[in-house]
Structures are given as structure tokens and as C-alpha cells.
Amino acid sequence: MNAKHQQYVISIMSRDRVGIVHDVSQSICDLNGNIADIRQSVLCGYFTMILLASFPADVSQRDIERKLAEVDARSETAIDVAVKKVDVDGKPSGKSIPDNAYVLTATGPDRVGFVATVSSFCADNNINILDLSTTSAHGEYVMILITDLSKCPSIDDVRRGLQEFSKEKGLRIVLQHYNIFRAVNEINLPIR
């Protein structure tokens, strides 16, 4: 990122419709913004997106909010927007996944409190959740977390704790290093 640029986290939510990604990304482009990272999903008919973008120093948070308000004004569905300036101490690393990242997969019967139960283990063991996805089908609930274990004293202690926790809570839990998870689960197609 150029020293004369500022980074912002932008959150978007709206009833889903065709064209939202284009409308938002074009508005950012119109302000000479560069999108670095996006997470987007549709949940129960609602479009949700969070993105990280850098803008020239002369583009203010208010400028971004006004530009995205124009998208809302033209949209057939109301768009909720939040813009937050990123306070960067020192030079940003550009890495979104730390070296000590692990993927934790928890599976079990769908029930109230599933996410709270699994996340309690993480909080109690100083495990930071970086990314979280869940799905439910046929009475089974699956939760996949990308976690940072850099503040944990020992991976062996975490593994032992997870074994006890999974038995106590009736869950199937797998913990594997992020790089191994990626190697096993990503499909890399050649680009021609």
C-alpha cells in the first residue's frame, strides 16, 4: 500500500439482487479505491459483504459514505453501509492468514447454542477465530473455523483439550494446520 493511501473496512448489507457487487465495486473504483480483500455471502435472501480497500489520502471516510449512499439511492433494495478507517500501527503485513493458523472443523447434531459452545472452547483457550462458516443439513451442523493459535502455549495442550471437549459435548472435531487443509481441499485448475 502506498504511504499516501488510507485503508478502510466497508460493510454492506441488503436484500439480495443482481448487480450489488458491481455497484459497490464501481463506486470504490470511481474514488480510485483499490479492493484488497472481500468476503461476501447471501444468507436467507440477504446479501452481506465486508471488504478492505485502500484510497488516496484525499478521499475521506465521508466521501466513501456519500458515494455508497448514491448506490443506495439508485437501488431497488435498501443498502446498509458502514465504513471504518483502519488504524495501522507500522507497516501492514499484507498477510491475512498468520503462519500459526489452523482449521478447526466441528460437526454434530444441529442444536441451539452450537456456535456458542464451540467458540467458548476457543475463547477459554486463547484461540482467535479469523474466519467462520457454518451450514446445516439433515439435522447435522458443520462449523469450520480458521483460527490463530499463536497465543496458545502448546498445540499438544489444545489437541488434548479438544479431545476432552468433543467427548463432553458430543461433537466430532478435527484440527489441522491451515496449509495442510488448503493442500487437501483446494482445487487448482490451470489457467490457459
Residue pairs with C-beta under 8 A, 6 or more apart in sequence:
1 7
1 36
1 54
1 92
1 94
2 54
4 56
4 57
5 34
5 54
5 55
5 56
5 57
6 54
6 55
6 57
6 59
6 85
6 86
7 36
7 52
7 53
7 54
7 55
7 85
7 86
7 88
7 92
8 52
8 53
8 54
8 55
8 61
8 64
8 83
8 84
8 85
8 86
9 50
9 51
9 52
9 83
9 84
9 86
10 24
10 28
10 50
10 51
10 52
10 53
10 64
10 68
10 81
10 82
10 83
10 84
11 48
11 49
11 50
11 80
11 81
11 82
11 83
11 84
12 20
12 24
12 47
12 48
12 49
12 50
12 51
12 68
12 79
12 80
12 81
13 46
13 47
13 48
13 49
13 79
13 80
14 20
14 46
14 47
14 75
14 77
14 78
14 79
14 80
15 45
15 46
15 47
15 77
15 78
16 42
16 45
16 46
16 47
16 77
17 47
17 75
17 76
17 77
20 47
20 49
20 75
20 79
21 40
21 49
23 71
23 74
23 75
24 49
24 51
24 68
24 71
25 35
27 67
27 68
27 70
27 71
28 35
28 51
28 53
28 55
28 64
28 67
30 67
31 55
31 56
31 59
31 63
31 64
31 67
32 55
32 56
32 59
33 53
33 54
33 55
33 59
33 64
34 53
34 54
34 55
35 51
35 52
35 53
36 51
36 52
36 53
36 54
37 51
37 52
37 96
38 49
38 50
38 51
38 52
39 49
39 50
39 51
39 131
40 47
40 48
40 49
40 50
40 51
41 47
41 48
41 49
42 48
52 86
55 63
55 64
61 83
61 84
61 85
64 83
65 81
65 83
68 79
68 81
68 83
69 81
71 79
72 78
72 79
72 81
96 130
97 130
97 146
97 178
98 130
98 148
98 150
99 150
100 148
100 149
100 150
101 130
101 146
101 147
101 148
101 149
101 177
101 178
102 146
102 147
102 149
102 155
102 175
102 176
102 177
102 178
103 144
103 145
103 146
103 147
103 175
103 176
103 177
103 178
103 181
104 118
104 122
104 127
104 144
104 145
104 147
104 162
104 173
104 174
104 175
105 142
105 143
105 144
105 145
105 173
105 174
105 175
106 114
106 118
106 142
106 143
106 145
106 166
106 171
106 172
106 173
107 140
107 141
107 142
107 143
107 171
107 172
107 173
108 114
108 140
108 141
108 169
108 170
108 171
108 172
109 139
109 140
109 141
109 170
110 136
110 139
110 140
110 141
111 141
114 134
114 141
114 143
115 132
115 134
115 143
117 169
117 171
118 143
118 145
118 171
119 129
121 127
121 161
121 162
121 165
122 128
122 129
122 145
122 147
125 152
125 158
125 161
126 151
126 152
127 147
127 148
127 149
127 151
127 152
127 158
128 147
128 148
128 150
128 151
129 145
129 146
129 147
130 145
130 146
130 147
130 148
131 145
131 146
132 143
132 144
132 145
132 146
133 143
133 144
134 141
134 142
134 143
134 144
135 141
135 142
136 142
146 178
149 155
149 158
152 158
158 175
159 175
162 173
162 175
165 171
165 173
166 172
166 173
